[in-house]
């Protein structure tokens, strides 16, 4: 999608701090971090949100989780612990209309989240 911020980041039209990249996904540091480690993992292909994912996206969704695990190790939070979050729609806290996983770590995370 031409006006999607994350599509622009994924294509390189807007620069960001990419820490992982392959043909299916990229991972980059959140511009407004909520924890010492706050990384977003997004598919390169535009998917509006988790509700828009289809059966054909099953492998991609699994790959996103594998990448999250890899990034957690790379960022040094695998042993201490981290949280993965997928927000969906406005009440769920989704602020960008492109599926993404938040990886948060580097400090004690409370439950329930705020």
C-alpha positions as CSV (number, residue, x, y, z in Angstrom):
1,X,0.0,0.0,0.0
2,X,1.4,3.3,-1.1
3,X,0.5,5.3,2.1
4,X,1.3,2.6,4.7
5,X,4.2,3.7,7.0
6,X,5.3,0.2,7.6
7,X,5.3,-0.7,3.9
8,X,7.5,2.3,3.3
9,X,9.9,1.1,6.0
10,X,9.9,-2.4,4.7
11,X,10.7,-1.3,1.2
12,X,13.5,1.1,2.4
13,X,11.7,4.3,1.2
14,X,11.9,5.5,4.8
15,X,15.1,4.7,6.8
16,X,14.8,2.9,10.1
17,X,17.1,1.0,12.5
18,X,16.8,-2.4,10.9
19,X,18.2,-5.2,13.1
20,X,17.0,-8.2,11.1
21,X,15.9,-8.5,7.5
22,X,15.0,-11.4,5.1
23,X,12.8,-11.8,2.1
24,X,9.6,-12.1,4.2
25,X,10.0,-9.8,7.2
26,X,12.0,-7.0,8.7
27,X,12.6,-6.2,12.4
28,X,13.5,-2.7,13.6
29,X,13.7,-0.6,16.7
30,X,10.5,1.1,17.7
31,X,10.7,4.9,17.3
32,X,8.9,5.4,20.7
33,X,10.2,2.5,22.8
34,X,8.1,1.4,25.8
35,X,11.0,-0.8,27.2
36,X,14.8,-0.8,26.9
37,X,14.3,-3.4,24.1
38,X,11.4,-2.6,21.9
39,X,11.5,-4.1,18.4
40,X,8.8,-4.4,15.8
41,X,8.7,-7.4,13.5
42,X,6.6,-6.9,10.4
43,X,5.9,-8.8,7.2
44,X,7.1,-7.1,4.0
45,X,3.8,-7.8,2.4
46,X,1.0,-5.6,3.6
47,X,-1.5,-7.4,5.9
48,X,-3.8,-4.9,7.7
49,X,-3.9,-6.8,11.0
50,X,-4.1,-10.3,12.4
51,X,-7.8,-10.6,11.4
52,X,-6.8,-10.1,7.8
53,X,-4.4,-13.0,7.9
54,X,-5.5,-16.0,5.8
55,X,-4.7,-19.7,5.7
56,X,-2.1,-19.0,3.1
57,X,-0.3,-16.7,5.7
58,X,0.3,-19.6,8.1
59,X,3.9,-20.1,7.3
60,X,4.6,-16.3,7.3
61,X,3.0,-16.0,10.8
62,X,5.1,-18.8,12.1
63,X,8.2,-17.3,10.5
64,X,7.5,-14.0,12.3
65,X,7.5,-15.9,15.7
66,X,10.8,-17.7,14.8
67,X,12.3,-14.3,13.9
68,X,11.1,-12.9,17.2
69,X,12.9,-15.7,19.0
70,X,16.1,-15.0,17.0
71,X,15.8,-11.2,17.7
72,X,15.3,-11.8,21.5
73,X,18.5,-13.8,21.6
74,X,20.3,-11.2,19.5
75,X,19.1,-8.4,21.8
76,X,20.1,-10.2,24.9
77,X,16.7,-10.6,26.5
78,X,16.0,-14.3,25.8
79,X,17.3,-15.5,29.2
80,X,15.8,-12.8,31.4
81,X,12.5,-12.8,29.5
82,X,10.5,-10.8,27.0
83,X,7.0,-10.2,25.8
84,X,5.5,-10.5,22.3
85,X,2.4,-8.4,21.6
86,X,0.1,-8.2,18.6
87,X,-2.4,-5.4,18.9
88,X,-5.6,-5.5,16.7
89,X,-7.7,-2.5,15.8
90,X,-8.2,0.7,17.8
91,X,-9.5,-0.7,21.1
92,X,-6.7,-3.3,21.0
93,X,-4.1,-0.5,20.7
94,X,-3.2,-0.9,17.0
95,X,-1.9,2.5,15.8
96,X,-0.5,1.5,12.4
97,X,-2.7,-0.5,10.0
98,X,0.0,-3.1,9.1
99,X,0.4,-6.4,11.1
100,X,3.3,-6.2,13.5
101,X,4.6,-8.0,16.6
102,X,6.1,-5.9,19.4
103,X,9.0,-7.6,21.2
104,X,9.5,-5.9,24.6
105,X,12.2,-6.7,27.1
106,X,15.1,-5.4,29.1
107,X,13.1,-4.7,32.3
108,X,10.5,-6.4,34.5
109,X,7.1,-6.3,32.6
110,X,4.0,-6.1,34.7
111,X,0.7,-7.9,34.2
112,X,-1.9,-7.0,33.3
113,X,-0.5,-4.5,30.8
114,X,-1.7,-0.9,31.4
